[in-house]
Amino acid sequence: MSVRRLAAAALLTLTVLTSVRAQVTPPSDLRFTILNENTVQMTWKQPLSRIEGLRVVVTSDTEEPVKEFTLPPTATKTSIRDLTPDVEYVVTIISYLGSEESIPISGQITIQSSGFEGGTRKPQVSDAVKCSASAIADLVFLVDGSWSVGRENFKFISSFIAAMADAFDLGEDKTRVGVVQLQHGHQN
């Protein structure tokens, strides 16, 4: 009788140890970088356990079909393409070993549309940001006073400072703005 109990205990211990050892850990430190209006790069750290590969699933609340693909076990980044601006996506990554899977790790992404087709876009007056009246800050801008920035860049810097200052409610007991000119040497 004690031999059977000992054998059963050994089998139970072996089963528990095997399931603990075979547990598949998920990737970690999931991050997203927007590359353009339709593409996001996803990066992560490799799982600590041995895996056969990774499965990525991209879903949305819209009628778009679910995107699903697999990656090799050594992968630490991938690009997700053909995304629609202003649609919220849930991106899930799962590591697997045989039929075992890790817990899913997910992130939500939404790429806001920029309202332009290709190329670069300069800020428009309508893009100006206004801060709420309760926003109070002390702003100090450090400007390169040498002519190494060039006349056009200096105008751009001046416009930037003016736009930033205009976004706040300026006053003695409100937001204050300072500009400091940095120069090296006496030639200016």
C-alpha positions, -999 to +999 in steps of 0.1 A: +000+000+000+028+024+009+045+016-024+014+026-043+011+058-024+048+065-030+044+058-067+013+080-069+031+108-051+061+105-074+038+105-105+020+136-092+053+153-085+066+145-119+034+158-135+036+191-116+073+196-123+067+188-160+039+213-163+059+240-144+089+233-166+068+233-198+051+266-190+056+291-218+065+326-208+052+356-228+073+383-244+077+415-222+082+452-226+058+456-255+062+489-273+047+506-304+063+532-327+041+549-353+061+548-386+034+565-408-003+569-411-008+532-418+021+514-402+032+507-366+064+490-355+060+468-325+090+458-304+093+435-273+118+415-253+121+378-259+105+354-235+126+338-208+115+303-217+123+283-248+097+288-275+090+277-311+076+310-323+053+340-317+018+346-329+006+382-334-032+389-337-045+424-347-082+431-341-104+462-343-141+471-336-147+477-373-156+453-401-119+449-409-108+412-409-086+400-381-049+400-390-029+370-377+007+360-384+035+340-369+071+350-363+103+330-355+113+327-319+143+351-323+121+380-335+120+411-313+101+434-337+077+435-365+058+461-385+020+460-387+009+475-421-023+485-438-039+500-406-067+525-410-063+559-393-086+568-364-095+531-358-086+515-325-067+483-327-058+457-301-026+440-309-019+407-290+013+387-290+016+351-277+046+329-275+041+292-281+059+258-278+041+230-294+005+232-284+013+252-253+008+290-254+018+318-231-007+342-216-015+369-242+002+403-240-018+431-256-016+467-264-040+492-279-031+516-307-049+543-327-032+562-354-047+596-357-052+609-393-031+638-403-052+651-431-026+650-458-015+627-485+022+619-485+051+643-483+058+667-454+033+691-439+040+724-423+019+735-394-011+756-403-026+784-383-056+762-376-032+737-360-024+761-332-029+747-297-045+768-270-040+758-233-068+761-208-069+793-188-059+773-157-026+762-173+001+782-156+038+777-164+071+795-165+087+790-199+123+797-207+136+793-242+174+790-247+183+803-282+215+799-301+226+835-305+254+828-330+247+830-367+254+793-371+217+786-372+213+809-402+187+836-408+159+813-420+163+790-391+164+819-367+131+832-382+116+797-377+128+796-341+113+830-334+080+819-349+080+788-328+086+808-296+058+832-305+034+804-312+043+787-279+039+819-259+005+827-277-009+794-265-007+805-228-025+832-209+005+855-202+007+878-172+026+886-140+005+861-119-001+838-149+023+822-173+056+839-178+079+835-208+117+842-209+141+840-238+178+835-231+204+840-259+234+817-257+265+828-275+301+815-276+327+842-277+320+879-286+312+875-323+275+877-327 
